[in-house]
Amino acid sequence: MSSKATTTTRTENILATLLANQGLLFAKPSLVGRHTYLGRNILAPNSNILEHGDDRGYVPVEWWIGSLVSAGNPVLKPNEGIAQFHIHNESKPVLLTDIVAVAERQVMGIYLHQWPLIKVLDIGGSAVTPVSPEKGGSKHNDTSTRPAEVPPIPAHVHNGYICNGCACGHGKLEAYFFPPLPTNTPAFEATTRLGVKPNTTKETLVRCMRCFGINDTMYDQLNVFPVQPFSGWTIECGVIHAPGPYPTFEVQLPQDDGNLLAWQLGQGLPDAVGRQEELERSMLKSAANEAQLFDEVVNLSLTSDPDFMEQFYHPSLLLDSGGWGRRLQTFFNRFYGEAIEIKAGQRYVRKMDASRVQVLDTVACTDLLCCFSLSLAVGSLSRPWTPTTNLARWWCGPATAP
């Protein structure tokens, strides 16, 4: 079959799927592995690198939803992170990049360039004791009074890809929402580190960067906030952050740039050669040194804003409620998102906003439906929804069949 005929057939299959599913596309979960943090075994077994790591030593701690972006890990895996959808008459799920190549207008309208990257993060691992400066990078025989804690994602920043030592393009704006814990997950409290304490200087932060893999002084500079379910944050480009060990929905600009500014909390890198290799691949990425990288990627005025919480913290906003449950706005400003909490045995009909492309995601056993959308997009959908316990079933659209 010619390539033209193959393209025509695939386009027909996609249009037939949209029509048969009333505008819905059902996806296969796209899990992404990382080597920089562990999880709580919520998305998948991911709490131990030795037991759960792949051949790269990466564990599946992120679920990317409706993604057109391939993960930019130091060790690449083909198409890692790109969404795959079940299409009629196709023998295996089709990459979203292949779908929009032949049916962009039908699937994304004219808003492909505005499609975000949406993730569910499973952050966790075993509790560790932060490495103090006095121990020179050794966590053994540490008699300090610092309490053990489940580590966050390592402190990092997003302000563009590093090309020939310089930040290229725009950074990655992102936003978080903390959902309730899935049923049967033991309750726990968590904190998250976002921004740095007011009046923290560049000199202090660069000195902490130079302790990468030696001690955890960088984490002492960050603000610490309690994680509150049904709330969230906006993290601007150039803001230092270390998201805490709690399941997190994240919406961001569609790219996978980032520079670590510290290594994993409580996990020093005692081997000097290995530490330098990790420093170069995870932090510097061709920058000449820590000070140059700081100037390229850190926005000190934003990251040390005395009113950081007032500026960037977002409690959910009640939009609608009734005997069926409640509907909340969970993302704000550049991104828009909703959580729909449905009581057992109830049913809710959500009429989609005709100005937005929609992504809907269910959280297993919580009777919670999360809806993310863009400020501008296409499609409309009115369809009854009953909660499901199947974590793998979710849909995205614009929802009008051609």
Secondary structure, 3 states (H helix, E strand, C coil): CCHHHHHHHHHHHHHHHHHHCCCCEEEECEEEEECCCECCCCCCCCCCHHHHCCCCCCEEEEEEECCCCCCCCCCCCCCCCCCEECCCCCCCCEEHHHHHHHHHHHHHCCCHHHCCEEEEECCECCCECCCCHHHCCCCCCCCCCCCCECCCCCCEECCCEEECCEEECCCCCEEEEECCCCCCCCCCCCEEEEEECCCCCHHHHHHHHCCCCCCCHHHHHEEEEECCCCEEEEECCCCCEECCCCCEEEEECCCCCCEECCCCCCCCCCCHHHHHHHHHHHHHCCCCCHHHHHHHHCCHHHHCCCCHHHHHEEECEEEEEECCEEEEEEECCCEEEEEEEECCCCCEEEECCCECCEEEEEECCCCEEEEEEECCCCECCEEEECCCCCCCCCEEECCCCC
